[in-house]
Structures are given as structure tokens and as C-alpha cells.
């Protein structure tokens, strides 16, 4: 899922500094699961902004709504009525949701409450880790289920590099060397010899380097 | 549909909302506790003294340490509610009249319900006062008669009319009542003690339990000697034996067929009788009352081999050659009760082969249309609360009959919440049960004064706080649940299961509310947390510069002092660990000068776990307050050390804030 975290409240407030009434739009998808932008966080942020503006002598009115998901156009229209009489919309979705709102409400000031961080998952209550580089050409079958694209600091395909020290990456003692992990896992699987096959340069055009990506499923597209 | 109930409520014949009234006691709302008790039982005061409390036998807290002391708490609520009670609501008069024969628990309950439904209910009672067995059979040391009087007065205040001193069957027939009234309910109870057709039992020195108790309870002095044998193993036998002790009998011995472990009397009745000096000879059956010159000299008994046959029917067998003779000068029979069928005279009602009233147990009807029954005459001997339940049902059926409803009121099907899972029980903090304080046996056996002293307020509040709030736990709002696993990760009892969405097994959920505090989708709600009550309490500040104190409901007795402080609003929660961040913000938004989170001293909280989560939440709240320009010092997490008074700490903080 997409992991996002809330911006500093002062930064959020600054984005709507001249507004008297705002809609805070939460999202029931990934940001609910990663505890940053669901209904509860939306209400907390709304209350905190109201308090903050009240302190500053510039009262702010808020309304809140949490869409099932902001990354699906069908879930946006129920907000139409609420959006009509606000000066701005603060989206607590990932960057995808913010853009869907901006597309639908063209004349409205739509701002993000979140920093969209990465594709990853939870490692426990309150901790998340990046797991996928969204490269568009998955190699996990060759690397023992450990992604070198995102978990190796250099995204190298034939690791490890010389910066691997006692299983850690040279960038930080907190960061595991992905290629050490790959080596250990392939060894445990009895597939170490597969790592001797030199991987050709990766086709990064399938990743972000090829420009904005789209998927069109001809079999599903009507007409 | 089968209704799932807490086991205490399910075990109670009138489905008393035990959980509800215990919660009311825990929050010191004693009038509400009394209202809830009385909502299903017009004999709250009587039952507070004498109910055999099947609720306690089924309490799931037994799986943790010991069941709740429920009857003691009922007694406390009844005492604490005082006299200033709400009058009953009554429907508009219907113009219909119902005669109720017998003013015991069943008959009076039926009459009370009918009166509240707008019918004119008239009770016919052969005694000069109302109450049935409560009046005549229950020893006064177990039930002070002013308690009965209190309940009876409230029943009469609901519009029930009473005609006492009228013996139906002799002074007026049921056939006549049927002509005069739109319906008749027979609730005459089982008022006759059974005799034994054995040698010597016709001796005038052989007494019957109910006659003996009636006389003793109405100030008489039954003629007993110095050595009394009571035959029977039930609660009535214990009442007789203990009454005989109080009347001054030197030796009182209970002889019964049943072996000690299968005696029908409740265990505490037996234990209290033994403590008062009663001797017990279980497993022996009476053979003959021995006499000399007409005076009783002893009871010959025979050793019992078995009481029940293979089909479980009462069918005692004896050791052919083992006899025991017990010397005595008085024998009292307490081997069961039957109906006094004199009410049937000229009634036209069908009777069975034994001469007893023919009844339909389900619809409480008789052979005559419009004549119904209730209480022990239908159900057989049992606790008074079962007769009360029967009275409720009779009233509902008669109401249907009077309104011409063809579908008779159906009995709802209920089921108890299942046993507490072991893994949950292990994690519930242990709390000792508050027992009813009683006078020492040596002192109480000297007279007929009540010997149960009642719990004091702090003990009662502490005891009520032991309730596990069965069934008031987390409910998931499916359309909001993101199956994010948060509830499972934060639950101190490891209860939630995620199968497509979160599920909260009712058997395990302890209703603490920690999951709701952290659910990112606001997808969890709990009756025990009362989120609406919390938000409306905060909103009630209305901009007033006050201190808001979030505290655990009921268990921290010291907070009573806090709530009495001026400018302090105490918002009680199931546990303070269920506190939600938006409530803190909301308090400041509504003008709070400061917010206190009143933590429990170590080992004081009724719930396990959640401390670290609460600390994190408070840390986040302080950071947020600082970010928005409010001093984090206005939020105070009050965690008193041993010997520190939380009220004093909070009062100090209040001074700083205002």
C-alpha cells in the first residue's frame, strides 16, 4: 500500500492561511490503514486547525468527509455539496487523491495534508517500511523475494557492492544490506548458484524514467 | 430471533438488567440502579434480601476470581436509592377489570402490570396483609417486613386494589368473580406443607413447616421443645431449623434423605445454619415418630441407599438393615408444599386426578375462558423471582385476552453469552469479591433481627466495578472497517479477529475501549464507552473556563472529591486508556483552561494493559498543542504515587490553570 504521513500542522495551516472555511477530506484507503489520513485523523486535524486559528484570532470553520477511497473518481462526487461553500479543501489522501480532487473541483484551492512516502507495509504497530520501488519490471523471483531496486541504496542488480559491511549498508548502520539479505536467503533456499548469473542492465524505461505510466487493459475497457 | 444476554440477566427469571444496575452503582447513580432493578421486578427490596441469586451462579467473573456479589449490590442500591423515587407511569384506564386471587409475588406482580396497563386490578387475599410467602413463610431475620411493606406500597400506588381477609372459595367463589370481572388470575401459591403417612406422624407434636413459620413470623411462639428435628433438605428446612434455634430450642437437627452434596438447599443456607449450631444428618429417611404416653421421644430413621432412580426420578431406596434413632421432643416436617385447593369450591374449573387445578403451563390458562393462573400453582415450588416472572407473563396474556389479541404474547428466546476464554481470563486483573458483612453466628442466633449488615458505599462501588460488562464490548461498523489490524495490535486481551473485516467475539471482549481509541476509521463503537455521552459532556462546558478531568469510571474512589471541586468537569470513561485525542482537543476548543488525564495507580485499574499507548497519546497531544500555540503544560497526566492524593494534585493544577 501507499504509506503517507501528515505534514507539520503549521505547514498545513499556512496553505489555507487566508481561508475562513475548509473541507478536510479523509481517505478510507491506504492512509486509513497506515493511520495517517482516515476518519479519526481527519477529525483530529480539523479540531487542531480550528483551535490553532482560534488562538490566532482568525476563526476557521471546518467540515469533514472521509471518502471510501480518493483514488477512484466514483467516490469523489458525494463531496460536491460540501466543497461548494468552502474556501479550500485539505486532502488527507496520498498525492493521488489530492489530484483527483483537484481535477474534479477545478475552481477550488485543493491542498495536501500529507507527504506521500513510499509503497510499503507495516512492520508492527506504528512502523512502516518501504518495500517496492515501483520499477515496472519485477525481479523478486531472481532475488529471493527481496527487492534490490528499493532496498539496495544503489539499486544495483548484481550486488553486493563494496559498501556492504557486516550485513549493513555503508549509508547507515540501521540499514540492512539488501544484497546480503538476498545472498542469505538464496543460500537458505539452495539457489546460490543462480546469483552467479550476471543480470543485464535493467530496462528503466518501464520505471518512472520512461515518463508518466498508464495501464490500459484492452480486455476490460468497454467499447 | 434468540436474544444474546449476559449470563446474569439470562439466568434471572425476570431478566433483570444486572449489568446496567451494577454500572449505575459504579458511577454512583443509585436512583438509576434502583429504577433498573425495579423495571423488571416489583419486589426490588424483598429480592435484595432473599433472592437466591441465580445471576451470581452464572457470573462469568467466576472464571477470573469470584463472581460478583450481585445480591449484596442490589441490597446496597435499594438502601442507597432512599425514599425519593419516581412514581410509575400508567396507561389510560381501559375500563376492564381483573380479579387476582392471592397476593403473593406472582399475583401481586400480575396485578401491578395490569394496573400499569390501565386495567382495574383487584387482589383477593385471605390474610389481612399482602405478600404471600414473603409475609408468612420467610423468617424475619432474613426479610425485615418493612422491606416487604415498601414494595407492597409501591405496587398499591400503581393503582392495585386489595381486598384482604377474603377466602376465595369460601367467602366468594371463582365463578362469582368471573361474572364480576373481565378476567380472573389464580395465584394462590403452594401454601400447605406436605405430611407423611408414616407411623407416629399424626401426633400433635409433629408440626408442619409453613404453619410453624407463619406462627413464628407473626409474633407467635410455636410450641416446640428443647430438642427439635426438622425433616427435609431444602431452603424451607433451613429456615425452620434456624427459626427453631432462635426460638430457644437447645438442639436442632436437620434430617434429610439427600446426601450432603445433593441437598436441595442452597449451600450458603446450609453453611449459615451449621454455623448457628444446627446439626445435620443427611442420607437418612424417616421411618416412625416414636412416642411415650403421647409425647414424642425420638425419630426412627433408615439409611438411604439412593435418592433417585436411573431415570433421575425421585425414588429413594434404603439400606435394609441400617437404622438410626434420634432422640427428640419435636418434629417439624419441611418436605415440600402443595396447594390449598379450597379456592376451587364451586368454581367449575377442571381438576386433575390428584384434585389440583388443571392448567396450561405455556399459556397459563385453565378450563374456563378468561380464568388464568400464575406462580407456584402452575410452576411448582421455586424461588419467588420465578413466581414474579410468571406474574408478568400472566399479565401479558390477560392483557392480550382483554384486548382481543388472538396471538398470545410469546415468550422471547434468550441465550447467555458464552464462557470467558481462558486466555482472556488470565489477563484480567484480579480483584477480591466484597462479601456481605454479617453478624457473627453466635450473636445472630439469639434473636430475629436481620443479620446481613449491607455493603458500605466504597465497598459497593468497588464491587460494582468488578463487573465485566458482558456484551457491552466493541461493535464494528462494517462500512468503516479497513481491516487495518490496529484493533488486534492494541487489544490487551488479544480478542479481535480479522476475517475480511474486524470481528470482536463477544465472549472475549472486555469492553475497555482501547481499540476504539486507536481505530483510524472510527469503525469501532462501544456501549460501555458511551462516546456520545463523552462528547456531550465536553460540549456542556460551553466555553466556560474550567478544568476537564478524564477519569476511569467508578473505580477510583478518590475522584469523588475531585468532582466536588468547583470549576471541574469529570468525564468518566470505561478506562482512561480509552481516551481519544480528539476529546482532549475538543475540551480545549470548548474553553477548558486545562485538561487532566487521571491515571490509575499501579494495580488499581480494572483493565490490563494500554499504559504505554496512553503515554504515547498524551505525548502526541502535548506536541500537537505546542505546534498550535497552546502550552503543553495545560495538559496534565496525573499519575499519583503511593500515598499521594489525586484530588490534591488535581486541585493544585486547577489553581495553576485558572
Interface residues (C-beta under 8 A of the other chain):
Chain A: X8 X9 X10 X28 X29 X32 X33 X35 X36 X38 X39 X40 X41 X43 X44 X47 X48 X49 X50 X51 X52 X54 X55 X56 X66 X122 X124 X125
Chain B: X480 X482 X483 X484 X485 X486 X489 X490 X518 X519 X520 X521 X522 X580 X581 X582 X585 X586 X588 X589 X624 X627 X628 X629 X630
